[in-house]
Amino acid sequence: MAVGVFDLFSVGIGPSSSHTVGPMRAAAVFAGELRDAGVLGSVASLRVDLYGSLAATGRGHGTMTATLLGLEGYHPELILPEEVEARLAAIAETGVLNLAGASGEGVELPYAVEDMVLHPLTVLPRHTNGMKFAVSDAEGNIVREATFFSVGGGFIVREGEENAAQQELEESKKELPLPFRTAAELLGRCQSKGLGISDIMFINERASRSEEEIREGLLHIWSVMEACVETTLKREGVLPGGLRVRRRAPDWLERLLKEDKDRNDPKYWQEWVNLIALAVNEENASGGRVVTAPTNGAAGIIPAVLYYALNYAPGMDKASQKDRDDVVVKFLLTAGAVGVLYKEQASISGAEVGCQGEVGSASSMAAAGLAEVMGGTPGQVENAAEIAMEHNLGLTCDPIGGLVQIPCIERNAIAAAKAINAAKMALWGDGTHRVSLDEVIVTMRETGKDMSDKYKETAMGGLAVNVVEC
């Protein structure tokens, strides 16, 4: 299907969309196929091979444990945090995996994290995030096998089906009333129809959902973002993983409530934005429930900027609940439209193009959403998205210890502020500018290709090797 707003914003678990959500989704698909084919009864053994970035930073990103959950038949958008903890504890204690067991008809196998085969220096041709599954019978004959690639944002592609998937994508786009692949095409649609960017996206979404479903779905996405913040503000101590990174969000909230008692003093806007971004990404780093936006590593940027829109944009202090809901819907539709451009023309995978593809894309999407809800023209909105990405070009992905903590958490707060400034700069212009969003997206893609692999989510360069972990 054509990439839509609910593909770019999906509920899952942390800490990584490409290294946690994608592998869980691929494993769940494989397990489901075994069940549907009726071959579970003949399965006696399982083999999982992880390649490239999945193997290099998989432990810090929760890849192995997420894969186990997927093999049990759990899907990232449905599993609850308490189910995650319960099943992983059971597997660790017994050393037994219940293959496809979430459906109630699984088969128990002796299998645990340490049984996975890691190939950190081997990159499969399609993508650095490769994984292979194979099950065999009691005689050692392979019953079924499959290779998947986690290509960013929780999206997965099966080996051998890339061309078919691309063809299906192109065919499904023909069914859209107002399809677009580039920003130029998107702006052309806006001009010919006299509509805003969010309107174009809304019309396309209506090809597969009712207006009520779209609105309710987007408001649900925002509610999960808000719940994510509320959950992490109750947590204290340090983040898991061994780096002993202190949780800052609860202390920040306590101080802000003392200094900005009514939560409406405009001089504290950036502190509140920082808090939201940090809170979301601390919850993500904990393996909690977050919204992929468009990735988990960049999950805090869009909710932080949307919080700014709802609390500091002109007129919001007198807005009704319906008006506020309208802002949420318009913001996410616009951000989604820009996300489509990155997904279509470049990549949102840190393992493929560095953090410019994750934090940079999210910052660009957020800037566009803010510019739209603040009354920007399509040209100004496109300009806001361009400014935000232009100043995230070349951003590397070098997580210390392979954990989505340093520099990832602070990076979300910085990128949120960049998005807000980009929107403000664009709104002070008339929409005309020298560098187009399409040119910046292509530049991001080419920069990612030229970037050394050690700076693309392998924990083999940058801060990951220059900072002592303990």
C-alpha positions as CSV (number, residue, x, y, z in Angstrom):
1,M,0.0,0.0,0.0
2,A,1.0,3.6,-0.5
3,V,2.8,5.1,2.6
4,G,0.3,6.9,4.7
5,V,0.2,8.8,8.0
6,F,-0.6,5.7,10.0
7,D,2.5,4.0,8.6
8,L,4.7,6.8,9.7
9,F,3.0,7.2,13.1
10,S,2.5,3.7,14.7
11,V,2.4,2.6,18.3
12,G,5.2,0.3,19.3
13,I,7.8,-0.4,22.0
14,G,11.2,1.1,22.5
15,P,14.0,1.6,22.1
16,S,14.3,1.5,18.3
17,S,11.9,1.3,15.4
18,S,14.5,-0.3,13.0
19,H,16.2,-2.5,15.7
20,T,13.3,-3.4,17.9
21,V,9.9,-2.8,16.2
22,G,11.1,-4.0,12.7
23,P,12.7,-7.3,14.0
24,M,9.7,-8.0,16.2
25,R,7.3,-7.4,13.3
26,A,9.4,-9.6,10.9
27,A,9.6,-12.4,13.5
28,A,5.9,-12.2,14.1
29,V,5.2,-12.5,10.4
30,F,7.5,-15.6,10.1
31,A,5.8,-17.2,13.1
32,G,2.4,-16.4,11.7
33,E,3.3,-18.0,8.4
34,L,4.4,-21.2,10.2
35,R,1.1,-21.4,12.0
36,D,-1.0,-20.6,8.9
37,A,0.9,-23.2,6.8
38,G,0.2,-25.9,9.5
39,V,3.9,-26.8,9.9
40,L,4.4,-25.9,13.6
41,G,4.0,-29.6,14.6
42,S,7.0,-30.6,12.6
43,V,9.3,-27.9,13.9
44,A,12.1,-29.2,16.2
45,S,14.7,-26.5,16.0
46,L,15.1,-22.8,15.2
47,R,17.9,-20.7,13.9
48,V,18.1,-16.9,13.8
49,D,20.9,-15.0,12.1
50,L,21.3,-11.2,12.6
51,Y,23.5,-9.2,10.2
52,G,25.2,-5.8,10.0
53,S,23.8,-3.1,12.3
54,L,21.3,-5.4,13.9
55,A,24.1,-7.6,15.1
56,A,26.5,-4.7,16.0
57,T,24.1,-2.8,18.2
58,G,21.4,-5.3,18.7
59,R,22.0,-5.9,22.4
60,G,21.7,-2.2,23.3
61,H,18.7,-1.8,21.0
62,G,16.8,-4.7,22.3
63,T,16.9,-6.5,19.0
64,M,17.3,-10.0,20.4
65,T,14.6,-9.8,23.0
66,A,12.2,-8.1,20.5
67,T,12.9,-10.9,18.0
68,L,12.0,-13.5,20.7
69,L,8.7,-11.8,21.4
70,G,7.9,-11.6,17.7
71,L,8.7,-15.3,17.3
72,E,6.2,-16.0,20.0
73,G,3.6,-14.2,17.8
74,Y,3.5,-10.8,19.5
75,H,3.2,-7.7,17.4
76,P,4.7,-4.4,18.5
77,E,1.6,-2.3,18.0
78,L,-0.5,-4.7,20.2
79,I,1.8,-5.9,23.0
80,L,1.6,-4.2,26.3
81,P,4.7,-3.3,28.4
82,E,3.7,-5.7,31.2
83,E,3.4,-8.5,28.6
84,V,6.9,-7.7,27.4
85,E,8.3,-8.0,30.9
86,A,6.4,-11.2,31.7
87,R,7.3,-13.1,28.6
88,L,11.0,-12.1,28.6
89,A,11.3,-13.1,32.2
90,A,9.7,-16.5,31.5
91,I,12.0,-17.1,28.5
92,A,15.1,-16.1,30.6
93,E,14.1,-18.3,33.5
94,T,13.1,-21.5,31.5
95,G,15.2,-21.1,28.3
96,V,12.1,-22.1,26.4
97,L,10.5,-20.1,23.5
98,N,6.8,-20.7,22.7
99,L,7.0,-20.4,18.9
100,A,3.8,-18.7,17.7
101,G,2.4,-19.3,21.1
102,A,0.6,-15.9,21.4
103,S,-2.1,-17.4,19.2
104,G,-2.7,-20.3,21.6
105,E,-1.3,-23.0,19.3
106,G,2.5,-22.7,19.6
107,V,5.3,-25.2,19.9
108,E,7.8,-25.0,22.7
109,L,11.5,-25.0,21.7
110,P,14.7,-24.6,23.8
111,Y,15.8,-21.2,22.6
112,A,17.1,-17.9,24.2
113,V,19.0,-14.8,23.3
114,E,22.4,-16.5,23.4
115,D,21.3,-18.9,20.7
116,M,21.1,-16.2,18.1
117,V,24.0,-16.0,15.6
118,L,25.5,-12.6,15.1
119,H,27.3,-11.3,12.0
120,P,28.2,-7.7,12.8
121,L,30.7,-7.3,10.0
122,T,28.5,-9.0,7.3
123,V,26.1,-6.7,5.5
124,L,23.5,-8.3,3.2
125,P,23.1,-6.6,-0.2
126,R,19.6,-5.1,0.4
127,H,20.2,-3.3,3.7
128,T,22.5,-3.3,6.7
129,N,19.6,-4.4,9.0
130,G,19.2,-8.0,7.8
131,M,17.9,-11.1,9.6
132,K,17.3,-14.7,8.6
133,F,14.9,-17.2,10.2
134,A,15.0,-21.0,9.6
135,V,13.2,-23.9,11.3
136,S,14.0,-27.5,10.9
137,D,12.4,-30.9,11.7
138,A,13.8,-33.6,13.9
139,E,16.0,-35.0,11.1
140,G,17.5,-31.5,10.4
141,N,15.6,-30.8,7.3
142,I,14.7,-27.1,6.8
143,V,10.9,-26.8,7.0
144,R,10.8,-23.1,6.2
145,E,13.2,-20.1,6.0
146,A,13.0,-16.4,5.2
147,T,15.1,-13.3,5.2
148,F,13.8,-9.9,6.1
149,F,15.3,-6.4,6.2
150,S,14.3,-3.8,8.7
151,V,14.5,-0.6,6.6
152,G,13.6,2.1,9.2
153,G,10.6,3.3,11.0
154,G,9.4,-0.2,11.7
155,F,9.0,-1.0,8.0
156,I,10.1,-4.5,6.9
157,V,10.9,-5.9,3.5
158,R,11.2,-9.6,2.6
159,E,14.2,-10.7,0.5
160,G,13.1,-11.5,-3.0
161,E,10.0,-9.4,-2.8
162,E,11.5,-6.0,-3.1
163,N,10.5,-5.4,-6.7
164,A,7.0,-6.8,-6.1
165,A,6.6,-4.5,-3.0
166,Q,7.7,-1.5,-5.0
167,Q,5.3,-2.4,-7.8
168,E,2.5,-2.8,-5.3
169,L,3.4,0.6,-3.9
170,E,3.3,2.2,-7.2
171,E,0.0,0.5,-8.1
172,S,-1.6,1.6,-4.8
173,K,-0.5,5.2,-5.3
174,K,-2.5,5.2,-8.5
175,E,-5.6,4.7,-6.4
176,L,-4.9,7.9,-4.4
177,P,-6.9,10.9,-5.5
178,L,-3.9,13.3,-5.2
179,P,-0.7,11.2,-5.3
180,F,2.7,12.8,-4.8
181,R,6.3,11.6,-4.5
182,T,8.2,14.9,-4.4
183,A,7.7,18.2,-2.7
184,A,7.3,19.9,-6.1
185,E,4.4,17.5,-6.9
186,L,2.9,18.2,-3.5
187,L,3.0,21.9,-3.9
188,G,1.6,21.5,-7.4
189,R,-1.4,19.7,-5.9
190,C,-1.9,22.4,-3.4
191,Q,-1.8,25.1,-6.0
192,S,-4.1,23.4,-8.5
193,K,-6.7,22.6,-5.8
194,G,-6.3,25.7,-3.7
195,L,-5.7,23.5,-0.6
196,G,-3.2,23.2,2.2
197,I,-0.7,20.3,2.6
198,S,-2.8,18.8,5.4
199,D,-5.8,18.9,3.1
200,I,-4.0,17.0,0.4
201,M,-2.9,14.3,2.9
202,F,-6.4,14.1,4.3
203,I,-8.0,13.5,0.9
204,N,-5.5,10.7,0.2
205,E,-6.1,9.1,3.6
206,R,-9.8,9.0,2.8
207,A,-9.1,6.6,0.0
208,S,-8.7,3.9,2.7
209,R,-10.4,5.3,5.8
210,S,-13.5,7.3,6.7
211,E,-13.1,10.9,7.9
212,E,-14.1,9.8,11.4
213,E,-11.5,7.0,11.4
214,I,-8.8,9.3,10.3
215,R,-9.6,11.9,13.0
216,E,-10.0,9.3,15.8
217,G,-6.9,7.5,14.7
218,L,-4.7,10.7,14.8
219,L,-6.2,11.8,18.1
220,H,-5.4,8.3,19.5
221,I,-1.8,8.7,18.3
222,W,-1.6,12.0,20.2
223,S,-3.1,10.4,23.3
224,V,-0.4,7.7,23.3
225,M,2.2,10.4,23.0
226,E,0.8,12.1,26.0
227,A,0.5,8.9,28.0
228,C,4.1,8.1,27.2
229,V,5.1,11.4,28.8
230,E,2.9,10.9,31.8
231,T,4.3,7.4,32.4
232,T,8.0,8.4,32.3
233,L,7.4,11.4,34.6
234,K,6.6,8.8,37.3
235,R,9.8,6.9,36.8
236,E,13.0,7.8,38.7
237,G,16.6,6.5,39.0
238,V,18.7,5.5,36.0
239,L,17.9,4.1,32.6
240,P,18.6,0.4,31.9
241,G,21.6,-0.8,29.9
242,G,24.6,-0.2,32.0
243,L,25.5,3.4,31.1
244,R,23.8,4.6,34.3
245,V,22.2,7.6,32.5
246,R,20.1,9.5,35.1
247,R,16.4,10.1,34.3
248,R,16.0,13.9,34.2
249,A,12.4,14.4,33.2
250,P,10.9,14.0,36.7
251,D,13.3,16.5,38.3
252,W,12.8,18.9,35.4
253,L,9.0,18.8,35.8
254,E,9.3,19.5,39.6
255,R,11.5,22.5,38.9
256,L,9.3,23.8,36.1
257,L,6.1,23.5,38.2
258,K,7.8,25.7,40.9
259,E,9.1,28.3,38.4
260,D,6.1,28.3,36.0
261,K,3.2,27.6,38.3
262,D,0.5,28.3,35.8
263,R,2.3,26.5,33.0
264,N,1.6,29.5,30.6
265,D,4.6,31.8,31.0
266,P,6.0,32.1,27.5
267,K,9.5,32.6,28.7
268,Y,9.5,28.9,29.7
269,W,8.4,27.5,26.3
270,Q,11.7,26.0,25.5
271,E,12.0,24.3,28.9
272,W,8.6,22.7,28.4
273,V,9.6,21.6,24.9
274,N,12.8,20.1,26.2
275,L,11.0,18.3,28.9
276,I,8.5,16.7,26.5
277,A,11.3,15.6,24.2
278,L,13.4,14.2,27.0
279,A,10.5,12.4,28.6
280,V,9.4,10.6,25.5
281,N,12.9,9.5,24.7
282,E,13.6,8.4,28.3
283,E,10.5,6.2,28.0
284,N,11.7,4.9,24.7
285,A,15.1,4.1,26.1
286,S,13.3,2.1,28.8
287,G,11.7,-0.1,26.2
288,G,8.3,1.5,27.0
289,R,5.3,2.2,24.8
290,V,5.9,5.1,22.3
291,V,4.8,6.3,18.9
292,T,7.2,5.8,16.1
293,A,7.4,9.3,14.6
294,P,8.8,8.4,12.1
295,T,11.3,6.3,14.1
296,N,11.7,5.5,17.8
297,G,15.1,7.1,18.1
298,A,13.4,10.4,17.0
299,A,10.1,9.8,18.8
300,G,10.3,12.9,21.1
301,I,10.5,15.6,18.4
302,I,7.0,15.6,17.0
303,P,5.2,15.4,20.4
304,A,7.4,18.2,21.8
305,V,6.7,20.5,18.8
306,L,3.0,19.6,18.9
307,Y,3.0,20.4,22.6
308,Y,4.4,23.8,21.6
309,A,1.7,24.3,19.0
310,L,-1.1,23.5,21.5
311,N,0.3,25.7,24.3
312,Y,2.2,28.6,22.7
313,A,0.8,29.2,19.2
314,P,-1.3,32.4,19.0
315,G,-4.8,32.0,20.1
316,M,-4.4,28.6,21.7
317,D,-5.0,30.0,25.2
318,K,-8.6,30.6,24.3
319,A,-9.1,27.5,22.0
320,S,-11.9,25.0,22.6
321,Q,-11.2,21.3,22.9
322,K,-12.5,20.9,19.3
323,D,-10.1,23.6,18.1
324,R,-7.2,21.8,19.9
325,D,-8.2,18.5,18.3
326,D,-8.3,20.2,14.9
327,V,-4.7,21.4,15.5
328,V,-3.5,17.9,16.4
329,V,-5.1,16.4,13.2
330,K,-3.8,19.1,10.9
331,F,-0.3,19.0,12.5
332,L,0.0,15.2,12.1
333,L,-1.4,15.2,8.6
334,T,1.1,17.8,7.5
335,A,4.0,16.1,9.2
336,G,2.9,12.8,7.6
337,A,2.9,14.3,4.2
338,V,6.5,15.5,4.6
339,G,7.4,12.1,6.1
340,V,6.1,10.5,2.9
341,L,8.7,12.6,0.9
342,Y,11.6,11.3,3.0
343,K,10.3,7.7,2.8
344,E,9.8,7.9,-0.9
345,Q,13.0,9.7,-1.9
346,A,15.6,8.9,0.7
347,S,15.4,6.9,4.0
348,I,14.4,7.3,7.6
349,S,16.8,4.6,8.7
350,G,19.8,5.6,10.9
351,A,21.6,2.4,9.9
352,E,21.3,3.4,6.2
353,V,21.9,7.2,6.2
354,G,22.8,8.2,9.8
355,C,20.8,10.1,12.3
356,Q,20.0,12.8,9.7
357,G,17.5,10.2,8.4
358,E,15.8,9.9,11.8
359,V,16.2,13.1,13.9
360,G,16.6,15.2,10.7
361,S,13.4,13.8,9.1
362,A,11.4,14.2,12.3
363,S,12.6,17.7,12.8
364,S,11.6,18.5,9.2
365,M,8.2,16.9,9.6
366,A,7.6,18.8,12.9
367,A,8.6,22.1,11.4
368,A,6.1,21.6,8.6
369,G,3.4,20.7,11.0
370,L,3.9,23.7,13.1
371,A,4.1,26.1,10.2
372,E,0.8,24.7,8.9
373,V,-1.1,25.1,12.1
374,M,0.3,28.6,12.6
375,G,-1.3,29.6,9.3
376,G,1.5,29.1,6.8
377,T,1.0,28.8,3.1
378,P,2.1,25.6,1.4
379,G,5.3,27.4,0.3
380,Q,6.0,28.5,3.8
381,V,5.4,25.0,5.1
382,E,7.7,23.5,2.6
383,N,10.3,26.1,3.4
384,A,10.0,25.2,7.2
385,A,10.6,21.6,6.4
386,E,13.6,22.5,4.2
387,I,15.3,24.7,6.8
388,A,15.0,22.0,9.5
389,M,16.6,19.3,7.4
390,E,19.2,21.6,5.9
391,H,20.6,22.1,9.4
392,N,20.6,18.4,10.3
393,L,22.5,17.3,7.2
394,G,25.4,15.0,8.0
395,L,24.2,14.1,11.4
396,T,25.8,10.8,12.4
397,C,24.3,7.9,14.4
398,D,26.9,6.9,17.0
399,P,25.1,5.7,20.1
400,I,27.3,4.9,23.0
401,G,27.1,1.2,23.9
402,G,24.6,0.7,21.1
403,L,22.0,2.2,23.5
404,V,19.4,4.8,22.4
405,Q,20.4,7.1,25.2
406,I,23.6,9.2,24.4
407,P,23.4,11.3,22.3
408,C,19.9,10.3,21.2
409,I,17.8,11.7,24.1
410,E,19.3,15.2,24.1
411,R,19.4,15.2,20.4
412,N,15.6,15.0,20.2
413,A,15.3,18.2,22.4
414,I,17.8,20.1,20.3
415,A,16.0,19.0,17.1
416,A,12.6,20.0,18.4
417,A,13.9,23.5,19.1
418,K,15.4,23.6,15.5
419,A,12.0,22.7,14.2
420,I,10.3,25.5,16.0
421,N,12.9,28.0,14.8
422,A,12.6,26.7,11.3
423,A,8.9,27.2,11.3
424,K,9.2,30.7,12.7
425,M,11.8,31.6,10.1
426,A,9.7,30.3,7.3
427,L,6.6,32.2,8.5
428,W,8.6,35.4,8.4
429,G,9.2,34.8,4.8
430,D,6.8,34.7,1.8
431,G,7.5,31.0,0.9
432,T,10.1,31.7,-1.8
433,H,13.6,30.4,-1.0
434,R,16.8,29.4,-2.8
435,V,17.0,25.7,-1.8
436,S,14.1,23.4,-2.3
437,L,13.0,20.7,0.1
438,D,13.5,18.1,-2.7
439,E,17.1,19.3,-3.2
440,V,17.7,18.9,0.6
441,I,16.1,15.4,0.7
442,V,18.3,14.2,-2.2
443,T,21.3,15.7,-0.5
444,M,20.5,13.9,2.7
445,R,20.2,10.6,0.8
446,E,23.6,11.2,-1.0
447,T,25.3,12.3,2.2
448,G,24.1,9.1,3.8
449,K,25.5,7.0,1.0
450,D,28.9,8.7,1.4
451,M,28.9,8.5,5.2
452,S,31.3,5.9,6.7
453,D,29.5,2.8,8.0
454,K,31.0,3.4,11.4
455,Y,28.8,6.5,11.8
456,K,25.6,4.6,10.8
457,E,24.2,2.9,13.9
458,T,27.1,0.4,14.4
459,A,28.6,1.9,17.6
460,M,32.0,1.7,15.9
461,G,32.7,5.4,15.5
462,G,32.1,8.8,17.0
463,L,31.0,9.1,20.6
464,A,30.5,5.3,20.7
465,V,34.3,4.8,20.7
466,N,35.5,8.1,22.2
467,V,33.5,8.0,25.4
468,V,34.3,5.4,28.0
469,E,31.1,3.4,28.8
470,C,31.8,2.9,32.5
